[in-house]
Amino acid sequence: MSSENLAKIRRGNTSPGVNLEIIKYLLSLKADFSGQYFLDIPCGDGAFLQAVKEFFPSSKTVGGDLYSPPTVFSHEFLQIDAQRGFSLDTENKFKVVTCISGVMEFDNTLAFFEELKKNLDANGLLIVTNDNLLSVRDRFLYLLFGRFRQYRLFIQYGKPTWKILSLQNLHRILAEAGFETTEIKYVSPKKSEWIWLPFALPIYAFQYFYLRFGEKDTSFTEKHELYPFLSLLSRHYVIICRVKR
């Protein structure tokens, strides 16, 4: 596929570049996913599934969410309230399950992943994305105002709120649910994020020292995969998982 087609991938209900990053990863696998099922939960307006169909037209796409999308939705739809527990109740095993900017919307995260595992193909992929709270920008916002970029200091009743879920905690919950993380990707920062580079450089010097010599129970390679230099500038990350053998 041309770079022009990639540039047309819609952002949907997530941060810029997230859907693009996932599609680029799936293309790198050199598979056409013919006849294989994709599940996106929560699917929002269907932007990601639309991209899947464009790049893998022979795949079968399913979206799950609390409410039906308000626009035309040309995929199978499952009405699911992940906040209160759910059962997919389907005979199909999914080759790829994606949860894009969704884990901050409900509290029963472990049960959510355990249910997804039951419905994932033995050789399938679970791809989870979330906001990165450790960027330099977020660190300064928390230092000065006690809040992160995506999370307001005060609750607005009647409007969506999000649960703060750190990368290390999400990584642990996935492991407890029976998944093995194979790769962590940070979404390329927007041009506006690079203004934080002068602050990121000295902060990373301290962070690197801590990663190298602190917390001996985890290898430096594992720690650096979680917190590379790009984690100080990127707004969002993507976790790629498989079922533990």
N, C-alpha and C positions, 0 to 999 in steps of 0.2 A: 504494500500500500504506500502511496505517495505521502510526503510530508504535508501536502495540501489537504488530503483526507484526514490526517491526524489533527490538523489545525481546526477542523470543523467539529471535533468532539465537544459536545456541550458540557459546561461546568456542572449543571444540575444543582442539587441541594448539598453541595460540598465546597471545599476550598478550590481555588483555581489550580488546575494541573493534576488533580487527583485522579479523575477518570482517565485522563491521558496517560498517566504513569502506569495504571493497571493494564490498560489496553496494550501499551508498549511491552510490558512484561509478558502478557499472554502471547503476543506475536513472537516474542523471542523463543517461545517453546516450540515453534515450528509445527504446530498442530492445527488442524482445521475444525476440530471439535464437532465433526459431522454426526448428527443424531444424538449428541450428548447434551445433558441438561445443565443450564445455568440457573442459579437462584440468587436474586439480589434482595436483601432484606435489611433494613427498610428500603423500599425502591423509590420512594419519593415520586417525582414526576416521570420517572422512567428514562432519564437521560443516559444512564450507564447501559441499560439494556438495549437502548436504541443503538449505541455504539457497538455493542456486542453483535447485534444482528447485521450491522454494516460490515464489520470485519470478519465475522464468522457466520455467514448467512445460513449455513446448514445446521446450526445449533438450535436447541430448543430453549426458549427463555421464559422464566417465571419470576414474577415480582410478588413480594409479600409486604404488606403495610397495614396500618390501622384503618386507613380510609382509602377508597378507590381514588386513583389519580384524577384530577379535575379535567385533564386533557385527554385526547385520543390515546388509548393504551393498547398497542397491538401485540400484547404478550399475555400469557396466562396469568391470572391474578388470584392471590390467596389473601383473604382478609385475616390478619393476624395482629393480636395485641401482645407484643413481646414483653410489655411491662408487667402483665399479669400471668405470664406463662402461656404456653401454646403447644400444640401438636401439629406438625405439618400434614400428617395423615395422607401420605402419598406413597404410591408403590414405586415411584421413580427415585433412583439414587442420583444425586447431583454430582457432576464432574467438577464444577466450580461453584462455590458459594461465596458471595461477597457481602460484607457488612460495611458500607461506606458512610462514615460520619454518623453512625447509628448507636454505638455502644454508650455514648454519653446521655442517651435519652431515656434509659431505664435502669433499674437497680439490680435486677436478678441476672447479672451478667454471666455468672457461672452456669446457671440452669439454661440460659439462652444458648451458650456454646455447646453444652451437653446435648441439647436437642438437635442442634445443627449436625453434630458428629454422627448421630443416629441415621441421618439422612444423606450423609456424604459418601460417595464412592470410596472404596478402600484405597484407591490411588488418586483420590481427588484433592482439590486445593481449597483451603479456606483463606480468604483474603480479607483482612480487617484493617480499617484505616481510622485515624483519630487525630484530633488537634494536638500539636506539639506544644507542651507547656514550658519547655526549657529553652526556648529561643531567647536571645539577648533582649529582644523587644519585650517579651513576656516577663522576663526577670526584672527589667526596669519598671514595668507597669505594676508588678507586685510590690516592689520595693517602695515605690512612690505612692501608690493608691490602694494597695491591698487587693488587687484584682488582676485577672488575666485578660488577654485580648478578647476572647470569645465569651467570657463569663462576667456578667455584670456584678457589681458589688451589692446591689439591692435587687430583691426579687420583684418582678413585674407580674402581678397576678393576672391570669387570663392569657398570658403569652408563654411561648415555649421557654423552658429552662433546661439547663444542661448540667449533668453531673460531672464534677472534676475527676478524671480518671487518668492517672499518670501512666507513662509507658511501662515502667517497671512493674506496676500492679497489673496492668493488662497482660503483660508477658507472663506473669505468674498465674493469672486466672486461666489463660489459654493452656498452660501446662497442666493445671489441675483438672481441666476438662478433657485431657487426653490428647492434646495437640503438641506437635513439635515445630518450633519456629525454624524455618529454613533460611529466611532472608528478611532483612528489614531495610526498606528504602525510604529515604527522605525526599519529599517532592522538591524539585528545583525552586529556589526562592524567586519571587518576583523581583523586578529591578529595584523597587522601592525598599526591599529588605536589605539590599547591599549597602545601604547607608549605615547600617549597624556594624559593618566589617571592622572599623577601627576599635570598637569595643569588644568584638568577638575574639580578636587576636590575643589580647592579654588574658581574657577570661579562659580561653582554651589552654593557654600555658598552664594555668593552675589546674584546670580540669584534667589535662593529660597527666600531670603529676599525680593527681588523686587516683585516676584510673590505673596508672602503672603500679602504684605502691599501696593503695588502700584496698580494703575488703579482699583479703587473700582467698576467700572461698570461691571466687569467680575468676576465671582466667582473663588475662588482659584482652585477648582476642574477642571474647564474648562481650566484655564491657565496652570495648571500642566499637563493636558492631551496634550496640545500643545507642552509644553517644559519640558518633564521629563529629568532626568539625562542622559538617553541614547542619547538625542538629541545633547549632547556635543561630542559624539564619533561617531555616526552613519552617514553614507554618504548619506542615502536616506530614505524617509518616504513614507508611504502608507496611503491614506485617503479613508475610506469606507463610502459611502453615500447612502441614500434612498431619494425618492421624499417626500417632506414635505406633511403632511396630512392636 
